[in-house]
Amino acid sequence: MPSIFTKTMSSPVTAMTTNYHEVTASARAIHESLVKMMAPKLSEKMQSPKVDIWDVGCSDGGNYQPVLAGICEQLAQKKTPTTVRICGMSLEEPPRYVLPVVFFQSLAKERPDVAALSHPDQQGLIRHLLAHDDAIRARVRVAPEILGEVPQELNAEQHKALANVKALILEKMGPHQLVFNYVSGSFYQEATWKKCEAAVGKPDILMTLTATHWLDTPSTEAFGDFDLNTHPFAAHQEQWMADYTRWLEFAKTALKPDGYLIAADLIAEPQTDGTVMFPAKLGYQLLQEVLAQHRVDLHFSVYFPTQDERTGLLTSGRFKVEHTEAISVNEMSAGAEQDVAEFCMQVVRSWSSWQVSKGRIGDHSLTSAQVDDIYADLKQKFSDHMVKSGSSPQMPDTMAYTYLTFIAAPEHTEASERLGLLRQA
Ligand SMILES: C[S@@+](CC[C@H](N)C(=O)[O-])C[C@H]1O[C@@H](n2cnc3c(N)ncnc32)[C@H](O)[C@@H]1O
């Protein structure tokens, strides 16, 4: 029977970033590249009965569905039992790591009686199975704190669909086991990495997607006071170099000696001050203006490095870069939304919604209606900007941002081996 894991997963919208790969052609292209890059490394790692994978800066994990589908595809080809343990790490607290639920929901959509249920009903069904069914729990273990609200009672329709979904998951998982965990915290703090290690062990594969352009900040609650608009470009650049150097050091220490760092990260063209990162850089600037107008106390701290800056730090951080690919897709020619302002707003919203939801006006948290208003104003800002700027360099004809995907492996020197042994002692 052909494996359905090979099919492209289309995800339901459960949180803003979950549908990001549906919203942008660039995201779809990088997921394809990631899956392709990971395939040989996964099959190498799956020679052993246990594979540990960390997803660093994961948000809700929803965008990793294609990667998870690739992992399941590899499992489907393997007869001897393998356990794959996945740990998400991100700032979001409480956890919103919906990956296991939305993944199995996508899978179960193949069954007509499941497809007929509403999205919340489908999710309730999956959560119920993952929480209560012993046969499923022997195959898929999800830490309770990331399961979300589990319905105790199912309605008649859900009951009807339950047996089918259960049979499907058991069939697809074969003798294998998937384990999901999530650690909330900053990836600029050693303690967060240690918590992931305690949760699932050192990673064979450490993956990260669209996360390491965030700068370290004094606060993980809000993004500190490092204002994108008022700090000079050089200060951002300097801070990013220091932050990413530290991030790589943590990653190298975390990885198993024969592990891989597999990443897809935003990069900027050289000499452009990041402005061609449309709509990313402009989007954050406009969002910052909107937040100020709404008197929301929140600042974004991001820097988009060039390809050379990224690979330079990888090399000086003693990573051997095995493969890199710069991917840029013109969203306009790839059949993106006709409403460009709406499209740009949605992209920036998918990147920033959690942080914005944590914003405060004085002593008050933002309501969801206020968050909606902020993004409606952001869309208007994009529209105004387009009318105003015409052919300005901030509004290129092509709408593309560039990703660098890469595989890197830690280099081991005698000195680093000795240091590692000392650290372990
Ligand atoms: C643009 S989202 C990408 C999320 C996910 N990897 C994806 O591709 O859908 C960036 C994520 O990085 C996380 N992040 C930013 N700075 C972080 C930090 N210092 N520590 C941990 N996570 C961080 C944010 O919380 C956010 O979830």
The ligand as a MOL file (V3000), in Angstrom:
LIG
                    3D

  0  0  0     0  0            999 V3000
M  V30 BEGIN CTAB
M  V30 COUNTS 27 29 0 0 0
M  V30 BEGIN ATOM
M  V30 1 C 9.3350 33.4610 12.8560 0
M  V30 2 S 9.0110 32.3500 14.1510 0 CHG=1
M  V30 3 C 9.4200 30.8100 13.3910 0
M  V30 4 C 8.7790 29.6680 14.0820 0
M  V30 5 C 8.9480 28.2800 13.4540 0
M  V30 6 N 10.3360 27.8430 13.5060 0
M  V30 7 C 8.4140 28.2880 12.0650 0
M  V30 8 O 9.1930 28.3180 11.1240 0
M  V30 9 O 7.2060 28.3000 11.9250 0 CHG=-1
M  V30 10 C 10.4030 32.6480 15.2290 0
M  V30 11 C 10.3130 31.9060 16.5420 0
M  V30 12 O 11.5420 32.0680 17.2240 0
M  V30 13 C 11.2530 32.1790 18.5910 0
M  V30 14 N 12.3460 32.8950 19.2550 0
M  V30 15 C 12.7910 34.1420 19.0370 0
M  V30 16 N 13.7720 34.4410 19.9060 0
M  V30 17 C 13.9280 33.3620 20.6920 0
M  V30 18 C 14.7600 33.0890 21.8000 0
M  V30 19 N 15.6270 33.9880 22.2730 0
M  V30 20 N 14.6620 31.8760 22.3640 0
M  V30 21 C 13.7810 30.9530 21.9190 0
M  V30 22 N 12.9530 31.1660 20.8730 0
M  V30 23 C 13.0240 32.3660 20.2790 0
M  V30 24 C 9.9810 32.9960 18.6560 0
M  V30 25 O 9.3310 32.7950 19.8880 0
M  V30 26 C 9.2290 32.4220 17.4680 0
M  V30 27 O 8.4550 31.3440 17.8870 0
M  V30 END ATOM
M  V30 BEGIN BOND
M  V30 1 1 1 2
M  V30 2 1 2 3
M  V30 3 1 2 10
M  V30 4 1 3 4
M  V30 5 1 4 5
M  V30 6 1 5 6
M  V30 7 1 5 7
M  V30 8 2 7 8
M  V30 9 1 7 9
M  V30 10 1 10 11
M  V30 11 1 11 12
M  V30 12 1 11 26
M  V30 13 1 12 13
M  V30 14 1 13 14
M  V30 15 1 13 24
M  V30 16 1 14 15
M  V30 17 1 14 23
M  V30 18 2 15 16
M  V30 19 1 16 17
M  V30 20 1 17 18
M  V30 21 2 17 23
M  V30 22 1 18 19
M  V30 23 2 18 20
M  V30 24 1 20 21
M  V30 25 2 21 22
M  V30 26 1 22 23
M  V30 27 1 24 25
M  V30 28 1 24 26
M  V30 29 1 26 27
M  V30 END BOND
M  V30 END CTAB
M  END
